[in-house]
Amino acid sequence: MKRFPPFIEFFWNDKDITPQCRLQNFEVGMKAQTVVIVGDGWAALSAVAEALGLGKETHTSQLPQARVVWVSGTGGRVLAAVPSVEGEAVAAHIEALASALGVETGERISGGSFLREFRNRSFREPVWNKAHSLEEKRERRSVELWKAEVALAPLEEVRWTRSLVEIEEDLRERLIAHPGVTRREGLPLEAIEFAEELSVNEVESGAQDHANASVLVFASGERLTADRIIYADRWSKLSAINGIPKVLAWNRGREPMGVLQVLFSHAQPMRPEVTEAFFTTLNRDAGETEDRHVFGHFFREGRESIWSTVISQEEGEDNHLITKKLRRMKQALDKMFSQSEWTSGAFEATIQNEQVRFEEQLVFAHGTAPLKPQKLKKGRHADFAFEAITDGYGVSAVLELFAPSRESAIGETLNEAPSDGMTSSEVSAAVEASVGARENEGRIPSAQAEISV
């Protein structure tokens, strides 16, 4: 039997009230819930959209909508290494969200593989595509790639004429400008004080239900009251947050790793008609026993490109090793594109500008992607107080939690928050007014951390 949210159960069971009166009583009698979302990647972005009721087939003007505070937390964010996502359901979710926010995705291109491996002076489909079933492909991919690299290489690919990097940038900008979102940056989370630990006087204004509210405490000393918390930041930082158990069963043995990314702008467009992404093997460093790879693609009509490789936790603690891996990436790219006659000379000669990003402990080498948000068993209202989601297994894995083909485990509880009731046209107008017209030309996403080379 389907479980209705409490306010729907109340009116549904009241046989003497007409549907119109039920809706009126609901709108007058309830206040908007405050949801705080901590994180800055695709997981956080999608949770913000879910809290606002965006991209849903239901009539959102009469659905509850939360007051959303989006806190960047540590600011950890990995840009899409390839332009595609895994599966039609994830693609449909992105398209619905883009439509709700007025973002162009371009034409959908599906039904094939867009990833090409460079080997023996030529490009070919990855060997795992020879497997018949999706499960067999996943098993073969895990053998061919090194640990957390599987997070960078989707299967059953779908992409658009615009890159995922471009789409995400526009979605992020529109959500930050949304009238229902308060964006806060530079606030590392230091502690969470849950409802059972607080007196009424300790809970600040802003929460719908003071008896169940929690308070987030930031390193700056600022306190923020929330009815619900969605943690979409680095899971490796959870144990350092006061109020969170030091040991979480669902966070064990995942081995977080970093991602090194370099973005290039090119003096001339690099074959803008090409829709594929590429990967190739890096030269091994001393002591390495397994092949490592670099993944990437061109976007903005071939004028820019992004290239990514996974960095172990030990390497991430040594700037010399990170810089060495960056040189290996550039050597591999020069070999891949010079030997394949993409360029008349060295690939490096096509580069006009470059930007280097390193994000530590953001992708997982072990374990499997959670099928639902992870919760704390803490307090009477634990199921509603705190949820954790992660980008650690790639864009597609986390977006599966929000995909329209299944009932969203996050949305089921988020939609219990009452709404101020903006229509989709009102939302679009408000966002347009805030964002304004802008050109994509020359835009490069800002780096979280830069390395001098």
Phi, psi and omega in degrees: 000132183291135178270121176272150172302154186306318183290330177288319177303318183299312183284328180296321183278352179271095189287344184270000183249130179290159178305322181295317180292323178301314181295319179297315180297322179297314184293325182280324191271351185241152176246160182290140178279145177262119179246125177254126180245123183250122180142171185221004181263200180298325179299312180294317180302315181290326177294322176299313180298320180297317180297329179276352181076023182275148176076017181259149179284340181289168183278092190292342180293342179245011176262155178295145178227134184275160163275122189249129170248118183255109182256126184292340179063233178285348180080010182294129184200125176256124176288151184300122181288328178233162187276001188246164174238169184260115171095149181293325183294318178294318178299319179296323178297315180296319180295320179294319179294317178298318179297318181295331183257003178072034181255135178277130174261340190084183182288137177285137176235115184222178175089023179196193177249132181250004180258132181234134177264135174267119180208135179056046173068020178209164179259141179210163176293150178301148184296334181291343178289347178285341178293156186272311184264161179297321180295320177295322178296319179296318179296317181292321178299318181294335177281319186284328185257160184268113171045246188288358179299336180300336178293342183263354189234091181288159174250169178046058195285146171226135176218178179234171178293335171268147180287156176298330176298315180292318181297315180298318181302316181288319177300316180300314181298319181291320180292319178298326180277353183298137182295342179269003185244132168253119184260130178232131180238160177068033181236082176298135182282127183254325183202157171232127176254112186278164191306316185290348180264357187247148168271166180301322182292337182278344180272121182282166179295152178124338179272146179288318185235098184298333182292335183247000185287156174236162181238127174267133180245126184257164183300334179285349184096351179292142179242138183227123182272138181219144169284324181217148180236129172244114182264113181238026181263191180301123177291336179293344180265357184299317184293343180274354181271119178299135182101340176265133177307141181293331179240122178241121184303322183281358180247012182274148168065022183270342179051080179291141179230165180263171176229126175261126182231142174231131178251131179246143162251137189253145182296326177229149178303136181261087177047069184299343181282348183281129181257355184277157168254169188223154168211155179206168184276139174274150171297137182287142171270166180302132178092347179280134182247352180232151178290140173245158187226160171241135182241147176181179180199165175262149178211180187049056176057038175080003182277343180223160176210158178226138184226137190225145171217152183272140183241130179292164181298322179294317178297323182294345180268001184229110181299328179296317180291324177296315179297322178296319179293326177297319177297321177298321178299313182294322176298317180294320179294319179297318178295316184297313188270333177286316181288336180268006176065028172291326181235154179282341178224213180289142177301323182299334180291342180276349188277126179264316177218157176218153178221131183250134178235140170228126178241119183273147169051053181242343178238153186255139179270337184227172180081182180236157181295130179298140179273354178205163178299143178271139187238159176269137173269072187220111176090166184295331185246036184302323183297338183249350187274320190211131174225146178239131174231164188215148171270005191297343179247019175103166182301311186295322182297317181285327180289342174301331179294337184250358188296143184290347182285349179223155179291123185293123179294333177278313184297330182301322180267327178298323183287001173279354178278134179291166191232157169274351170072054174275139175281164181297324179292324177293320178297312182300318180296318181294319180292317179301318181296325183280319183282314183076175179282139177210158179256145177282344187305126172077007182278126174238126179303140183290150181273145174284319178218135180249148181238130177282130180231000000 
